[in-house]
């Protein structure tokens, strides 16, 4: 069966969600509507909608004009086995000592790797994106240098792959948080799948804004794989909640944004330890120092 997609972009989150709501009212009715931020710092959002009948191009043109969006790009989507496609696309990822895989690749787990199970249905933050892979490799570097901190937090945890990596190699309780309750549900499911239910605690929180997070401070290591703007906004709180000589592993940073993030964190007591680049994305290892001018 042929299905159809219609995609557009426009400025701003509120405008994108307003357009998504309007799309729910057109005929033929869409089978699904999605809203996604384009993670390039441009402020653009993508609105995608799907149909089992050919959509009304005129109605879509009117909506795009009313909501100041680009004209919809309408495409036919041929029928295919989506489960098999996703499984093919999500091949196992090696990041230092870590091996991220789906259940369809359970027979490929090397004996000498730390295995992290993330299924295709929960694909955001699996290690395939340069930011997640960069964080895992950065953590592997710290471990190779002797890091054994006991207080670790994964902010903006997504699938909780970073928190689970820490729990797999260190004998401590790990905290994971996300501003999105759905992400926290996904994280919790992954924690269960990896037999870490007693090791990783997942909570809904914006930044350090939850009692569970503040009472466990100061942290020896904080992961924050989010985006440049929230990372910069977090810098003062990061300075307040990371222990002296503790670390922050930051990602979600486009290569051209890295120097700005480094400068802001330097003002809040951190020195750069390592900058790791994977394609378009930079991951930073920063260390909290005794002197902000160090």
C-alpha positions, -999 to 999 in steps of 0.1 A, spaced: 0 0 0 13 35 -9 12 61 18 21 98 17 42 122 37 40 160 38 69 179 53 75 216 60 97 238 82 90 271 100 104 292 128 96 286 164 83 258 186 49 274 193 42 280 156 52 245 148 28 230 173 0 253 162 4 241 126 5 205 138 -29 211 156 -44 226 124 -33 196 104 -54 173 126 -85 190 112 -80 187 75 -95 161 51 -84 135 43 -73 131 79 -37 124 85 -27 91 103 0 109 122 16 143 128 51 149 142 70 181 153 108 180 155 134 207 163 161 210 137 193 207 158 214 233 141 208 263 162 187 280 135 154 280 154 137 260 126 112 233 134 100 205 110 64 195 109 58 161 93 24 145 86 14 111 71 -16 100 51 -30 67 39 -49 87 11 -34 112 -12 -35 145 7 -52 177 -4 -23 198 -18 -45 229 -19 -55 226 18 -18 221 27 -8 251 7 -34 272 26 -22 260 60 15 266 52 7 302 41 -15 309 71 12 296 95 42 313 77 57 279 68 75 268 37 53 250 11 47 214 20 68 188 2 45 159 -6 60 125 -13 48 90 -19 61 64 5 63 28 -10 54 -1 12 83 -18 28 93 -38 59 100 -10 83 111 -32 112 138 -49 90 148 -15 76 153 0 111 172 -31 122 195 -28 92 201 9 98 208 4 135 239 -18 133 259 -23 165 281 6 175 315 2 192 325 32 213 357 24 232 349 -5 256 312 -1 250 291 -21 225 256 -7 218 232 -31 201 196 -41 195 180 -75 203 183 -84 166 221 -84 171 223 -101 204 244 -129 189 271 -104 179 280 -90 213 318 -95 218 329 -110 251 354 -83 257 330 -54 254 305 -38 278 271 -45 262 243 -19 262 210 -30 248 189 -4 231 161 -16 208 152 -1 175 119 12 188 138 34 212 164 46 187 171 82 199 204 81 218 215 46 208 251 55 201 246 59 163 245 97 166 278 114 168 269 131 201 261 99 220 290 80 205 313 109 214 301 109 250 307 71 253 342 75 239 349 104 262 338 84 292 360 55 280 389 79 280 382 90 316 380 54 327 413 46 310 428 75 329 416 60 362 383 78 368 363 59 395 339 87 408 309 75 428 284 104 421 274 105 385 244 122 368 232 119 332 212 151 324 189 150 293 193 112 294 171 102 265 174 64 264 197 65 295 225 49 275 252 70 292 238 64 327 237 27 319 273 27 306 284 42 340 263 17 359 279 -12 339 314 -3 348 313 14 382 297 0 414 276 30 422 240 42 420 237 64 389 211 92 384 195 99 350 171 128 343 152 143 314 128 172 310 105 149 289 84 124 309 82 102 278 120 101 276 121 91 312 97 62 305 119 51 277 150 53 299 133 33 326 123 6 301 159 4 289 172 2 324 149 -28 330 161 -44 297 197 -41 308 191 -56 343 201 -23 360 168 -15 378 186 -13 412 215 7 398 200 36 377 174 59 390 154 79 363 136 111 372 118 139 354 137 172 359 148 203 341 185 208 347 193 202 384 157 211 393 147 180 413 154 171 450 170 138 440 195 157 419 204 185 443 208 163 474 233 140 457 256 169 447 284 176 443 290 152 414 322 136 403 308 134 367 279 149 349 269 139 313 249 165 294 242 155 258 216 182 249 222 213 227 243 245 229 217 269 243 206 247 273 242 238 279 252 274 282 221 280 304 232 252 327 268 264 331 263 282 364 244 253 379 270 229 366 297 250 383 277 248 416 269 211 414 301 195 401 328 186 427 362 202 426 383 181 402 351 166 389 342 163 352 315 173 328 311 155 295 291 178 272 277 172 237 250 181 213 274 209 202 279 217 165 317 220 158 314 258 152 297 262 186 323 245 207 345 275 214 316 295 228 306 266 251 342 262 263 345 299 271 312 300 291 322 269 311 357 284 317 340 314 333 322 289 356 352 271 368 360 245 341 390 238 320 390 219 288 405 184 290 396 171 256 377 181 225 364 151 204 349 157 169 327 132 151 315 145 117 295 177 125 294 173 163 318 181 191 320 164 225 339 181 254 355 167 285 358 196 310 373 195 345 362 217 375 392 235 388 399 253 421 404 286 404 381 300 377 411 317 361 430 284 360 
